[in-house]
Amino acid sequence: MNVIWRTLLVHLRARRRVRRGQSLPATGVSRIRLTTLPTDIDILMHMNNGRYLSLFDLGRWDLLVRTGLWDAMHANDWYAVVASETITFRKSLQLWQRFDVESRFLGHDDRALYLEHRAVVDGEIYARAIVRARVLRRSGGLLPHDELFAATGRPNGVPDVEPWVAAWAAASRLPSTSKPAPSVWD
């Protein structure tokens, strides 16, 4: 709920951009302009590290709507969830600082879609996140990519996921929800 108003605003703006002919191909880069607000900062007076991921969700909304994936998901009663993500920080965003969230699809493997998000100021990357997302059915279960691509079209020109991203995904994967995952510390 902490960014609900921003989410609604981004969604409405993305819809308006689509109506104005500003759709994106699956290989396109979504850009939205944001400002670091007082609710985004921590005691050190820069953006809280956890807030970056919340604001990157806004970039994902813009990307989903403008590529048409949101409409297909909504029509078929599907939804996406983040399975894992990693973020790297380079510079801090300060209070009232304007920045762009840039988002794009990196590709997919047999179970997930991969996205990249960047916080950018004047063309310079301040932070970057890699996200592994899965598309699920509201009725239950993982949506196979064949079914997703049948509804949306297989995207052309999306590069293969880089080897380090595939290795990260494999290394960070937890057991399936149908298998035990006990919390045991060494």
C-alpha positions as CSV (number, residue, x, y, z in Angstrom):
1,M,0.0,0.0,0.0
2,N,3.0,2.3,0.4
3,V,3.1,3.3,-3.2
4,I,-0.6,2.6,-4.2
5,W,-1.2,6.2,-5.4
6,R,1.9,6.2,-7.5
7,T,1.0,2.8,-8.9
8,L,-2.5,4.0,-10.0
9,L,-1.0,7.1,-11.5
10,V,1.6,5.2,-13.5
11,H,-1.0,2.7,-14.7
12,L,-3.3,5.5,-15.9
13,R,-0.5,7.4,-17.6
14,A,0.7,4.2,-19.3
15,R,-2.9,3.6,-20.6
16,R,-3.0,7.2,-21.9
17,R,0.4,6.7,-23.6
18,V,-0.9,3.6,-25.4
19,R,-4.0,5.5,-26.6
20,R,-1.6,8.2,-27.9
21,G,0.3,5.6,-29.9
22,Q,3.2,5.2,-27.5
23,S,3.0,1.4,-27.1
24,L,6.2,-0.5,-26.7
25,P,7.5,-3.6,-28.5
26,A,8.5,-6.5,-26.2
27,T,12.2,-5.4,-26.7
28,G,11.4,-1.7,-25.8
29,V,12.7,0.2,-22.9
30,S,10.0,1.8,-20.6
31,R,11.0,5.1,-19.0
32,I,9.0,6.9,-16.2
33,R,10.1,10.0,-14.3
34,L,9.9,10.0,-10.5
35,T,11.0,12.2,-7.7
36,T,12.5,11.0,-4.4
37,L,9.8,11.9,-1.8
38,P,10.1,12.3,2.0
39,T,8.4,8.9,2.3
40,D,11.2,7.3,0.3
41,I,14.1,8.3,2.4
42,D,15.7,6.8,5.5
43,I,17.4,8.2,8.5
44,L,20.5,8.9,6.4
45,M,18.4,11.2,4.2
46,H,18.8,9.2,1.0
47,M,16.5,6.8,-0.6
48,N,16.0,3.7,1.5
49,N,17.4,0.6,-0.1
50,G,14.1,-1.3,0.0
51,R,12.2,1.5,-1.6
52,Y,14.1,1.1,-4.9
53,L,12.4,-2.3,-5.5
54,S,9.0,-0.8,-4.7
55,L,9.6,2.0,-7.2
56,F,11.0,-0.4,-9.8
57,D,7.5,-2.1,-9.6
58,L,6.2,1.1,-11.1
59,G,8.5,0.7,-14.1
60,R,7.2,-2.9,-14.4
61,W,3.6,-1.6,-14.5
62,D,4.4,0.9,-17.3
63,L,6.2,-1.9,-19.2
64,L,3.4,-4.4,-18.8
65,V,0.7,-1.9,-19.9
66,R,2.6,-0.4,-22.8
67,T,3.7,-3.8,-24.3
68,G,0.2,-5.1,-24.1
69,L,1.1,-7.9,-21.7
70,W,-1.2,-6.4,-19.0
71,D,-4.3,-6.6,-21.2
72,A,-3.5,-10.3,-22.1
73,M,-3.0,-11.1,-18.4
74,H,-6.1,-9.3,-17.3
75,A,-8.3,-10.9,-20.1
76,N,-7.0,-14.4,-19.2
77,D,-7.1,-14.1,-15.4
78,W,-3.3,-14.4,-15.1
79,Y,-1.0,-12.4,-12.8
80,A,2.8,-12.1,-12.4
81,V,4.8,-12.5,-9.2
82,V,8.4,-11.8,-8.5
83,A,10.2,-15.1,-7.8
84,S,13.6,-13.5,-7.0
85,E,15.5,-10.3,-7.5
86,T,18.9,-8.9,-7.0
87,I,19.9,-5.2,-6.8
88,T,23.2,-3.4,-7.0
89,F,23.6,0.2,-5.8
90,R,26.1,2.6,-7.2
91,K,25.1,6.1,-6.0
92,S,22.4,7.3,-3.6
93,L,19.3,9.2,-4.6
94,Q,18.7,12.2,-2.4
95,L,15.5,13.9,-1.2
96,W,13.6,15.6,-4.0
97,Q,16.0,14.3,-6.7
98,R,14.4,13.6,-10.1
99,F,15.3,10.3,-11.7
100,D,14.1,7.9,-14.4
101,V,13.1,4.3,-13.9
102,E,14.1,2.4,-17.0
103,S,12.7,-1.1,-17.5
104,R,13.0,-3.8,-20.1
105,F,12.5,-7.5,-20.6
106,L,15.8,-9.5,-20.7
107,G,14.3,-12.7,-21.9
108,H,12.9,-15.9,-20.5
109,D,13.8,-19.5,-19.6
110,D,11.5,-22.5,-19.2
111,R,9.8,-21.2,-16.1
112,A,10.3,-17.4,-15.7
113,L,10.5,-14.0,-17.4
114,Y,13.5,-11.8,-16.7
115,L,13.5,-8.0,-16.4
116,E,16.0,-5.3,-15.7
117,H,15.2,-2.1,-13.9
118,R,17.6,0.9,-13.6
119,A,17.4,4.1,-11.6
120,V,19.0,6.7,-13.9
121,V,19.9,10.4,-13.3
122,D,21.1,12.4,-16.4
123,G,21.9,9.2,-18.3
124,E,24.0,7.7,-15.4
125,I,23.0,4.5,-13.6
126,Y,22.5,4.9,-9.9
127,A,21.1,1.4,-9.2
128,R,20.2,-1.7,-11.2
129,A,17.9,-4.7,-10.4
130,I,17.4,-8.0,-12.2
131,V,14.0,-9.6,-11.6
132,R,12.9,-13.1,-12.2
133,A,9.1,-13.2,-12.5
134,R,6.6,-16.0,-13.0
135,V,3.1,-15.8,-14.5
136,L,0.5,-17.7,-12.6
137,R,-3.2,-18.5,-13.2
138,R,-5.7,-17.1,-10.6
139,S,-7.3,-20.6,-10.7
140,G,-3.9,-22.0,-9.6
141,G,-0.7,-23.1,-11.1
142,L,2.2,-21.8,-13.2
143,L,1.3,-20.6,-16.7
144,P,3.4,-22.4,-19.3
145,H,5.2,-20.0,-21.7
146,D,3.6,-21.6,-24.7
147,E,0.2,-20.5,-23.4
148,L,1.5,-17.0,-22.6
149,F,3.1,-16.6,-26.1
150,A,-0.1,-18.0,-27.8
151,A,-2.0,-15.1,-26.2
152,T,0.6,-12.4,-26.6
153,G,2.7,-13.6,-29.5
154,R,6.3,-14.7,-29.0
155,P,8.4,-11.6,-28.8
156,N,11.0,-11.2,-31.6
157,G,14.4,-9.8,-30.9
158,V,14.5,-10.5,-27.1
159,P,18.0,-11.7,-26.5
160,D,18.9,-14.8,-24.6
161,V,19.3,-14.4,-20.9
162,E,22.9,-13.7,-20.2
163,P,24.8,-16.7,-18.6
164,W,25.4,-14.9,-15.3
165,V,21.6,-14.2,-15.0
166,A,20.8,-17.8,-15.6
167,A,23.5,-18.9,-13.0
168,W,22.1,-16.4,-10.5
169,A,18.6,-17.7,-11.0
170,A,19.7,-21.3,-10.5
171,A,21.8,-20.4,-7.4
172,S,19.0,-18.3,-5.7
173,R,16.1,-20.7,-6.4
174,L,14.3,-22.2,-3.4
175,P,12.6,-25.6,-3.4
176,S,9.2,-25.8,-5.0
177,T,6.2,-25.1,-2.7
178,S,5.3,-28.8,-3.0
179,K,8.6,-29.8,-1.4
180,P,9.8,-29.1,2.2
181,A,12.1,-26.1,2.8
182,P,13.2,-26.3,6.4
183,S,15.0,-23.3,8.0
184,V,18.2,-24.9,9.2
185,W,21.2,-22.8,9.9
186,D,24.7,-24.3,9.7
